[in-house]
Amino acid sequence: MDIHKPKPWHGGGELLKEVGTIVIGVLIALGAEQAVQGMEWTHKIQAAEAAMRAELLFDDGPEVYQRAAMHDCLVTRLDAIRAGVETGMARAELVRLIDGYHLAFLSYDTLAHDDATHAGVADHMSQASLDVWTKAYSMMPYMERANAEEALEVGRLRALRRTGGALSETEQAHVLDAVEGLRVQEVRMSAAAAWTLPEIRRLGPLDKGRMTRFLGDARTWYGAACVKDLPVDWKG
């Protein structure tokens, strides 16, 4: 039977050489792992940014643009309804004015931004890049809530009885209360649009098909003379 004798230790230099070889191997392995992880995060960031850009330019951006373009039309219609109540307009005519107050109840989405945050992708973005997306999305939850509250106000406005004679004092107060509630929400929506739309437009052009659809819908209700294209440098 052969017995393998342990190799003799040739001194500290050889030990240091072996340890150094091991350390270098570990460092190379760690560096390679970090490089792979870096490439993975770069890919994830690119995918997240593509998803956010699509969400803002295809979905949210055209919706915000439509709302900004409708601002003067909505305020004018609310003014007309209030004037109708205060001047004793016939019920049928006032109902027609109220029915013409049209809003598109939409969802101002943040799904792509939420996914990037929850997946930890945002933690690996540069601060400058993160600021761009934060500014573009910052008003979406606010507009979502305001739009939902508007839906309730529109329901109150249209609750006016459609038949009968002159409006009672109670009915007049009800209509005026709903009008002013809608005016407050319109101020909120307009201010939010003025903040966020310029930030979204910095990311690229808004989707042409969606723009045509949303502006066409608004012009169906309020006319092309009222719903006008916004200047490129529009800020409210």
Secondary structure, DSSP 8 states (H G I E B T S, - for coil): -----------HHHHHHHHHHHHHHHHHHHHHHHHHHHHHHHHHHHHHHHHHHHIIIIIIHHHHHHHHHHHHHHHHHHHHHHHHHHTT--HHHHHHHHHT----------HHHHHHHHTTGGGGS-HHHHHHHHHHHTTHHHHHHHHHHHHHHHHHHTTS-SSSSS--HHHHHHHHHHHHHHHHHHHHHHHHHHHHHHHHHTTS---HHHHHHHHHHHHHHH-TTTS----TT---
